[in-house]
Amino acid sequence: MQSQFCYRGKKVAASEIEFIQRLIAQNPGASRRQLSTQLCEAWNWVQANGQLRTMVCRGLMLGLHRAGLIELPAKRFSPPNPLAQRPSPALLDLTWEPINTSLRELGPLQIAQVRRTPQERLFASLMEGHHYLAYAQPVGEHLKYLICAQGGPIGCMAWSSAPRHLGPRDRFIGWSKEQRRGNLHLIAYNTRFLILSWVKVPHLASHLLGRVAGVISADWQRLYRHPIYLLESFIDPERFRATCYRAANWIYLGKTTGRGKDDQSKKPNRSLKEIWVYPLARDFQKKLRQSYG
């Protein structure tokens, strides 16, 4: 049966719309949230980590409702948006001795993934107080690394879900739209990279990129039940020369369009960024183009 509706790449057939209509009719007292849970369970619509995709499901049902294809019950409650109302991280009163040495003399490095740990507060404070873009709470899958040496923090690195559309990257991988929609979660995007201002260690940044590249896929697997096959980052050429990415053998692919993910004007509305990527597997293109159940 031909599909009548498409939401975020998912084609919804007429039979599936009829199923949702029956589900609503059979549960007249259910809220929108309850209906989304039941629908996810019926369709086995889950994330890679096994959690139900209830938020996406509610978006689908709302789209069908607005298109006049189903009739949802009246909205009962609008919960506050925790991201919109989230206060900036508190700046901790910390002082550290300057570090000016070689990478060899720096000593052992402790690179810890601190998401969902007590050290996440320190990570957020350092980013808020010392990164030129400040702290930003990631949305979706993400990891946070805190790097320490000589008894204190020396840097932070944040990774999150990759942007949906990125022409040079998509051409580099060679995947179709369907493959991109199905496998985008197998790419991690380096949203923040901070070496604290009192740390002066030549080659430290490229060394850290290499060290994190060696562990991030396993860390992602532990938290989200799937690996990572490609890393990517945007570099502002007006501020940085991408020296550490070059030294860490990242690959330059080109520049962004400067339009943002939801742009409708097709005209640049922000600065153009350089796109750099780092494959984590020799056959990363094959893995990113294959189907995942």
NUNUSE-36544 format. One record per residue (C-alpha): residue number from 1; residue in one letter; y negated, x, z negated. Coordinates in nm, 3 decimals, always signed. Layout:
+-----+------+---------+---------+---------+
! pos ! code !       y !       x !       z !
+-----+------+---------+---------+---------+
! NUM !    A !       Y !       X !       Z !
...
+-----+------+---------+---------+---------+
***
This chain:
+-----+------+---------+---------+---------+
! pos ! code !       y !       x !       z !
+-----+------+---------+---------+---------+
!   1 !    M !  +0.000 !  +0.000 !  +0.000 !
!   2 !    Q !  -0.341 !  +0.138 !  +0.088 !
!   3 !    S !  -0.567 !  +0.254 !  -0.193 !
!   4 !    Q !  -0.874 !  +0.043 !  -0.273 !
!   5 !    F !  -1.053 !  +0.280 !  -0.508 !
!   6 !    C !  -1.091 !  +0.654 !  -0.570 !
!   7 !    Y !  -1.200 !  +0.812 !  -0.898 !
!   8 !    R !  -1.237 !  +1.191 !  -0.947 !
!   9 !    G !  -0.990 !  +1.253 !  -0.665 !
!  10 !    K !  -0.733 !  +1.002 !  -0.793 !
!  11 !    K !  -0.654 !  +0.731 !  -0.538 !
!  12 !    V !  -0.588 !  +0.400 !  -0.707 !
!  13 !    A !  -0.358 !  +0.171 !  -0.509 !
!  14 !    A !  -0.392 !  -0.207 !  -0.506 !
!  15 !    S !  -0.064 !  -0.230 !  -0.701 !
!  16 !    E !  -0.209 !  -0.007 !  -0.973 !
!  17 !    I !  -0.523 !  -0.219 !  -0.995 !
!  18 !    E !  -0.301 !  -0.524 !  -1.033 !
!  19 !    F !  -0.113 !  -0.344 !  -1.312 !
!  20 !    I !  -0.441 !  -0.283 !  -1.497 !
!  21 !    Q !  -0.540 !  -0.647 !  -1.449 !
!  22 !    R !  -0.209 !  -0.759 !  -1.605 !
!  23 !    L !  -0.248 !  -0.510 !  -1.890 !
!  24 !    I !  -0.590 !  -0.657 !  -1.976 !
!  25 !    A !  -0.462 !  -1.014 !  -1.949 !
!  26 !    Q !  -0.160 !  -0.942 !  -2.173 !
!  27 !    N !  -0.381 !  -0.781 !  -2.442 !
!  28 !    P !  -0.677 !  -1.019 !  -2.479 !
!  29 !    G !  -0.778 !  -0.880 !  -2.818 !
!  30 !    A !  -0.761 !  -0.511 !  -2.722 !
!  31 !    S !  -1.071 !  -0.293 !  -2.704 !
!  32 !    R !  -1.151 !  -0.070 !  -2.408 !
!  33 !    R !  -1.031 !  +0.231 !  -2.608 !
!  34 !    Q !  -0.701 !  +0.063 !  -2.693 !
!  35 !    L !  -0.650 !  -0.040 !  -2.330 !
!  36 !    S !  -0.709 !  +0.317 !  -2.212 !
!  37 !    T !  -0.448 !  +0.445 !  -2.457 !
!  38 !    Q !  -0.193 !  +0.189 !  -2.340 !
!  39 !    L !  -0.263 !  +0.265 !  -1.975 !
!  40 !    C !  -0.225 !  +0.641 !  -2.027 !
!  41 !    E !  +0.105 !  +0.583 !  -2.205 !
!  42 !    A !  +0.228 !  +0.351 !  -1.929 !
!  43 !    W !  +0.135 !  +0.598 !  -1.654 !
!  44 !    N !  +0.225 !  +0.909 !  -1.858 !
!  45 !    W !  -0.129 !  +1.028 !  -1.786 !
!  46 !    V !  -0.156 !  +1.340 !  -2.004 !
!  47 !    Q !  -0.339 !  +1.671 !  -2.014 !
!  48 !    A !  -0.158 !  +2.003 !  -1.979 !
!  49 !    N !  -0.143 !  +2.028 !  -2.360 !
!  50 !    G !  +0.027 !  +1.687 !  -2.387 !
!  51 !    Q !  -0.276 !  +1.490 !  -2.509 !
!  52 !    L !  -0.348 !  +1.153 !  -2.343 !
!  53 !    R !  -0.632 !  +1.157 !  -2.087 !
!  54 !    T !  -0.798 !  +0.857 !  -2.251 !
!  55 !    M !  -1.157 !  +0.960 !  -2.178 !
!  56 !    V !  -1.090 !  +1.002 !  -1.805 !
!  57 !    C !  -0.893 !  +0.677 !  -1.812 !
!  58 !    R !  -1.187 !  +0.489 !  -1.963 !
!  59 !    G !  -1.410 !  +0.630 !  -1.690 !
!  60 !    L !  -1.166 !  +0.506 !  -1.426 !
!  61 !    M !  -1.151 !  +0.158 !  -1.576 !
!  62 !    L !  -1.530 !  +0.144 !  -1.605 !
!  63 !    G !  -1.558 !  +0.238 !  -1.237 !
!  64 !    L !  -1.313 !  -0.038 !  -1.143 !
!  65 !    H !  -1.507 !  -0.281 !  -1.364 !
!  66 !    R !  -1.839 !  -0.195 !  -1.199 !
!  67 !    A !  -1.678 !  -0.231 !  -0.855 !
!  68 !    G !  -1.566 !  -0.584 !  -0.948 !
!  69 !    L !  -1.196 !  -0.498 !  -0.924 !
!  70 !    I !  -1.112 !  -0.560 !  -1.290 !
!  71 !    E !  -1.288 !  -0.730 !  -1.582 !
!  72 !    L !  -1.304 !  -0.523 !  -1.900 !
!  73 !    P !  -1.364 !  -0.680 !  -2.242 !
!  74 !    A !  -1.715 !  -0.653 !  -2.381 !
!  75 !    K !  -1.806 !  -0.315 !  -2.522 !
!  76 !    R !  -1.766 !  -0.321 !  -2.899 !
!  77 !    F !  -1.900 !  +0.015 !  -3.010 !
!  78 !    S !  -2.100 !  +0.302 !  -2.864 !
!  79 !    P !  -2.017 !  +0.613 !  -3.067 !
!  80 !    P !  -2.292 !  +0.876 !  -3.093 !
!  81 !    N !  -2.265 !  +1.167 !  -2.853 !
!  82 !    P !  -2.182 !  +1.466 !  -3.078 !
!  83 !    L !  -2.289 !  +1.713 !  -2.808 !
!  84 !    A !  -2.630 !  +1.554 !  -2.755 !
!  85 !    Q !  -2.699 !  +1.542 !  -3.129 !
!  86 !    R !  -2.537 !  +1.872 !  -3.224 !
!  87 !    P !  -2.781 !  +2.098 !  -3.415 !
!  88 !    S !  -2.822 !  +2.461 !  -3.315 !
!  89 !    P !  -2.591 !  +2.700 !  -3.502 !
!  90 !    A !  -2.735 !  +2.838 !  -3.823 !
!  91 !    L !  -2.857 !  +3.196 !  -3.796 !
!  92 !    L !  -2.670 !  +3.399 !  -4.055 !
!  93 !    D !  -2.868 !  +3.661 !  -4.247 !
!  94 !    L !  -2.673 !  +3.967 !  -4.137 !
!  95 !    T !  -2.773 !  +4.330 !  -4.099 !
!  96 !    W !  -2.566 !  +4.600 !  -3.936 !
!  97 !    E !  -2.607 !  +4.972 !  -3.891 !
!  98 !    P !  -2.694 !  +5.084 !  -3.536 !
!  99 !    I !  -2.400 !  +5.217 !  -3.336 !
! 100 !    N !  -2.480 !  +5.488 !  -3.084 !
! 101 !    T !  -2.166 !  +5.670 !  -2.981 !
! 102 !    S !  -1.905 !  +5.712 !  -2.708 !
! 103 !    L !  -1.625 !  +5.466 !  -2.642 !
! 104 !    R !  -1.371 !  +5.719 !  -2.767 !
! 105 !    E !  -1.560 !  +5.780 !  -3.093 !
! 106 !    L !  -1.626 !  +5.410 !  -3.150 !
! 107 !    G !  -1.278 !  +5.376 !  -3.292 !
! 108 !    P !  -1.034 !  +5.084 !  -3.281 !
! 109 !    L !  -1.158 !  +4.754 !  -3.141 !
! 110 !    Q !  -1.058 !  +4.420 !  -3.286 !
! 111 !    I !  -1.070 !  +4.150 !  -3.018 !
! 112 !    A !  -0.996 !  +3.812 !  -3.175 !
! 113 !    Q !  -0.984 !  +3.464 !  -3.021 !
! 114 !    V !  -1.179 !  +3.271 !  -3.284 !
! 115 !    R !  -1.186 !  +2.914 !  -3.157 !
! 116 !    R !  -1.064 !  +2.680 !  -3.432 !
! 117 !    T !  -1.085 !  +2.961 !  -3.690 !
! 118 !    P !  -1.334 !  +3.031 !  -3.974 !
! 119 !    Q !  -1.490 !  +3.310 !  -3.763 !
! 120 !    E !  -1.612 !  +3.058 !  -3.505 !
! 121 !    R !  -1.926 !  +3.008 !  -3.717 !
! 122 !    L !  -2.012 !  +3.379 !  -3.693 !
! 123 !    F !  -1.949 !  +3.371 !  -3.316 !
! 124 !    A !  -2.190 !  +3.079 !  -3.270 !
! 125 !    S !  -2.457 !  +3.239 !  -3.489 !
! 126 !    L !  -2.446 !  +3.567 !  -3.296 !
! 127 !    M !  -2.469 !  +3.390 !  -2.962 !
! 128 !    E !  -2.754 !  +3.169 !  -3.081 !
! 129 !    G !  -2.954 !  +3.457 !  -3.221 !
! 130 !    H !  -2.887 !  +3.736 !  -2.972 !
! 131 !    H !  -2.791 !  +3.599 !  -2.628 !
! 132 !    Y !  -3.085 !  +3.527 !  -2.396 !
! 133 !    L !  -2.935 !  +3.185 !  -2.312 !
! 134 !    A !  -2.854 !  +3.112 !  -2.680 !
! 135 !    Y !  -2.540 !  +2.930 !  -2.786 !
! 136 !    A !  -2.405 !  +2.640 !  -2.580 !
! 137 !    Q !  -2.112 !  +2.431 !  -2.695 !
! 138 !    P !  -1.850 !  +2.443 !  -2.417 !
! 139 !    V !  -1.705 !  +2.120 !  -2.282 !
! 140 !    G !  -1.338 !  +2.096 !  -2.198 !
! 141 !    E !  -1.091 !  +2.380 !  -2.236 !
! 142 !    H !  -1.247 !  +2.698 !  -2.372 !
! 143 !    L !  -1.187 !  +3.016 !  -2.572 !
! 144 !    K !  -1.420 !  +3.230 !  -2.782 !
! 145 !    Y !  -1.369 !  +3.600 !  -2.847 !
! 146 !    L !  -1.533 !  +3.797 !  -3.127 !
! 147 !    I !  -1.524 !  +4.175 !  -3.088 !
! 148 !    C !  -1.555 !  +4.398 !  -3.394 !
! 149 !    A !  -1.556 !  +4.773 !  -3.458 !
! 150 !    Q !  -1.647 !  +5.000 !  -3.748 !
! 151 !    G !  -1.637 !  +4.710 !  -3.989 !
! 152 !    G !  -1.868 !  +4.466 !  -3.811 !
! 153 !    P !  -1.922 !  +4.259 !  -3.495 !
! 154 !    I !  -2.032 !  +4.434 !  -3.178 !
! 155 !    G !  -2.000 !  +4.157 !  -2.918 !
! 156 !    C !  -1.885 !  +3.811 !  -2.816 !
! 157 !    M !  -1.735 !  +3.658 !  -2.503 !
! 158 !    A !  -1.699 !  +3.287 !  -2.417 !
! 159 !    W !  -1.474 !  +3.133 !  -2.151 !
! 160 !    S !  -1.451 !  +2.772 !  -2.037 !
! 161 !    S !  -1.328 !  +2.542 !  -1.762 !
! 162 !    A !  -1.435 !  +2.645 !  -1.412 !
! 163 !    P !  -1.699 !  +2.459 !  -1.204 !
! 164 !    R !  -1.548 !  +2.199 !  -0.971 !
! 165 !    H !  -1.707 !  +2.309 !  -0.643 !
! 166 !    L !  -1.774 !  +2.672 !  -0.554 !
! 167 !    G !  -1.768 !  +2.743 !  -0.180 !
! 168 !    P !  -1.712 !  +3.123 !  -0.177 !
! 169 !    R !  -1.443 !  +3.097 !  -0.445 !
! 170 !    D !  -1.267 !  +2.806 !  -0.277 !
! 171 !    R !  -1.261 !  +2.990 !  +0.056 !
! 172 !    F !  -1.136 !  +3.305 !  -0.118 !
! 173 !    I !  -0.844 !  +3.111 !  -0.265 !
! 174 !    G !  -0.785 !  +2.912 !  +0.053 !
! 175 !    W !  -0.686 !  +2.592 !  -0.122 !
! 176 !    S !  -0.725 !  +2.233 !  -0.009 !
! 177 !    K !  -0.932 !  +1.973 !  -0.195 !
! 178 !    E !  -0.614 !  +1.827 !  -0.340 !
! 179 !    Q !  -0.492 !  +2.168 !  -0.455 !
! 180 !    R !  -0.832 !  +2.243 !  -0.610 !
! 181 !    R !  -0.831 !  +1.915 !  -0.801 !
! 182 !    G !  -0.479 !  +1.978 !  -0.927 !
! 183 !    N !  -0.513 !  +2.346 !  -1.016 !
! 184 !    L !  -0.877 !  +2.404 !  -1.114 !
! 185 !    H !  -0.768 !  +2.426 !  -1.479 !
! 186 !    L !  -0.588 !  +2.752 !  -1.392 !
! 187 !    I !  -0.925 !  +2.931 !  -1.355 !
! 188 !    A !  -1.140 !  +3.044 !  -1.650 !
! 189 !    Y !  -1.517 !  +3.082 !  -1.625 !
! 190 !    N !  -1.700 !  +3.351 !  -1.827 !
! 191 !    T !  -1.995 !  +3.150 !  -1.960 !
! 192 !    R !  -2.133 !  +3.406 !  -2.207 !
! 193 !    F !  -2.095 !  +3.784 !  -2.255 !
! 194 !    L !  -2.288 !  +3.951 !  -2.535 !
! 195 !    I !  -2.306 !  +4.312 !  -2.648 !
! 196 !    L !  -2.525 !  +4.318 !  -2.958 !
! 197 !    S !  -2.854 !  +4.501 !  -2.919 !
! 198 !    W !  -2.781 !  +4.759 !  -3.190 !
! 199 !    V !  -2.464 !  +4.872 !  -3.010 !
! 200 !    K !  -2.519 !  +5.155 !  -2.759 !
! 201 !    V !  -2.178 !  +5.257 !  -2.623 !
! 202 !    P !  -2.148 !  +5.360 !  -2.256 !
! 203 !    H !  -1.871 !  +5.180 !  -2.063 !
! 204 !    L !  -1.804 !  +4.938 !  -2.350 !
! 205 !    A !  -1.874 !  +4.622 !  -2.147 !
! 206 !    S !  -1.634 !  +4.705 !  -1.863 !
! 207 !    H !  -1.372 !  +4.814 !  -2.117 !
! 208 !    L !  -1.399 !  +4.478 !  -2.295 !
! 209 !    L !  -1.368 !  +4.287 !  -1.967 !
! 210 !    G !  -1.045 !  +4.472 !  -1.901 !
! 211 !    R !  -0.909 !  +4.418 !  -2.252 !
! 212 !    V !  -0.981 !  +4.045 !  -2.252 !
! 213 !    A !  -0.836 !  +4.007 !  -1.902 !
! 214 !    G !  -0.510 !  +4.142 !  -2.044 !
! 215 !    V !  -0.478 !  +3.872 !  -2.312 !
! 216 !    I !  -0.668 !  +3.562 !  -2.199 !
! 217 !    S !  -0.388 !  +3.398 !  -2.003 !
! 218 !    A !  -0.147 !  +3.419 !  -2.297 !
! 219 !    D !  -0.418 !  +3.292 !  -2.534 !
! 220 !    W !  -0.491 !  +2.999 !  -2.300 !
! 221 !    Q !  -0.119 !  +2.925 !  -2.279 !
! 222 !    R !  -0.092 !  +2.906 !  -2.658 !
! 223 !    L !  -0.383 !  +2.665 !  -2.690 !
! 224 !    Y !  -0.359 !  +2.455 !  -2.373 !
! 225 !    R !  +0.003 !  +2.499 !  -2.257 !
! 226 !    H !  -0.081 !  +2.656 !  -1.922 !
! 227 !    P !  -0.170 !  +3.005 !  -1.792 !
! 228 !    I !  -0.482 !  +3.135 !  -1.618 !
! 229 !    Y !  -0.456 !  +3.307 !  -1.278 !
! 230 !    L !  -0.820 !  +3.382 !  -1.190 !
! 231 !    L !  -1.134 !  +3.470 !  -1.386 !
! 232 !    E !  -1.485 !  +3.406 !  -1.255 !
! 233 !    S !  -1.843 !  +3.462 !  -1.362 !
! 234 !    F !  -2.199 !  +3.404 !  -1.240 !
! 235 !    I !  -2.446 !  +3.692 !  -1.257 !
! 236 !    D !  -2.823 !  +3.646 !  -1.229 !
! 237 !    P !  -2.931 !  +3.930 !  -0.995 !
! 238 !    E !  -3.290 !  +3.901 !  -1.117 !
! 239 !    R !  -3.173 !  +4.011 !  -1.464 !
! 240 !    F !  -2.853 !  +4.209 !  -1.417 !
! 241 !    R !  -2.685 !  +4.441 !  -1.167 !
! 242 !    A !  -2.324 !  +4.341 !  -1.251 !
! 243 !    T !  -2.248 !  +4.707 !  -1.324 !
! 244 !    C !  -1.978 !  +4.633 !  -1.582 !
! 245 !    Y !  -1.805 !  +4.382 !  -1.352 !
! 246 !    R !  -1.799 !  +4.635 !  -1.072 !
! 247 !    A !  -1.660 !  +4.900 !  -1.306 !
! 248 !    A !  -1.392 !  +4.657 !  -1.426 !
! 249 !    N !  -1.282 !  +4.600 !  -1.062 !
! 250 !    W !  -1.409 !  +4.246 !  -1.030 !
! 251 !    I !  -1.462 !  +4.119 !  -0.674 !
! 252 !    Y !  -1.798 !  +4.001 !  -0.541 !
! 253 !    L !  -1.768 !  +3.684 !  -0.330 !
! 254 !    G !  -2.127 !  +3.585 !  -0.249 !
! 255 !    K !  -2.392 !  +3.364 !  -0.405 !
! 256 !    T !  -2.415 !  +3.010 !  -0.533 !
! 257 !    T !  -2.619 !  +2.750 !  -0.346 !
! 258 !    G !  -2.850 !  +2.699 !  -0.645 !
! 259 !    R !  -2.801 !  +2.322 !  -0.632 !
! 260 !    G !  -2.585 !  +2.237 !  -0.933 !
! 261 !    K !  -2.270 !  +2.026 !  -0.945 !
! 262 !    D !  -2.432 !  +1.681 !  -0.914 !
! 263 !    D !  -2.711 !  +1.763 !  -0.668 !
! 264 !    Q !  -2.788 !  +1.500 !  -0.404 !
! 265 !    S !  -3.086 !  +1.667 !  -0.232 !
! 266 !    K !  -2.891 !  +1.957 !  -0.075 !
! 267 !    K !  -3.185 !  +2.183 !  -0.166 !
! 268 !    P !  -3.183 !  +2.470 !  -0.420 !
! 269 !    N !  -3.323 !  +2.365 !  -0.758 !
! 270 !    R !  -3.229 !  +2.672 !  -0.962 !
! 271 !    S !  -3.190 !  +3.047 !  -0.914 !
! 272 !    L !  -2.905 !  +3.172 !  -0.698 !
! 273 !    K !  -2.629 !  +3.353 !  -0.888 !
! 274 !    E !  -2.378 !  +3.612 !  -0.773 !
! 275 !    I !  -2.016 !  +3.501 !  -0.790 !
! 276 !    W !  -1.765 !  +3.755 !  -0.924 !
! 277 !    V !  -1.392 !  +3.699 !  -0.971 !
! 278 !    Y !  -1.095 !  +3.885 !  -1.114 !
! 279 !    P !  -0.733 !  +3.789 !  -1.022 !
! 280 !    L !  -0.482 !  +3.797 !  -1.306 !
! 281 !    A !  -0.175 !  +3.789 !  -1.081 !
! 282 !    R !  -0.090 !  +3.958 !  -0.752 !
! 283 !    D !  +0.010 !  +3.625 !  -0.601 !
! 284 !    F !  -0.279 !  +3.430 !  -0.760 !
! 285 !    Q !  -0.365 !  +3.259 !  -0.431 !
! 286 !    K !  -0.010 !  +3.130 !  -0.391 !
! 287 !    K !  -0.002 !  +3.010 !  -0.752 !
! 288 !    L !  -0.338 !  +2.832 !  -0.718 !
! 289 !    R !  -0.225 !  +2.659 !  -0.398 !
! 290 !    Q !  +0.109 !  +2.533 !  -0.525 !
! 291 !    S !  +0.175 !  +2.192 !  -0.672 !
! 292 !    Y !  +0.205 !  +2.136 !  -1.044 !
! 293 !    G !  +0.381 !  +1.837 !  -1.182 !
+-----+------+---------+---------+---------+
***
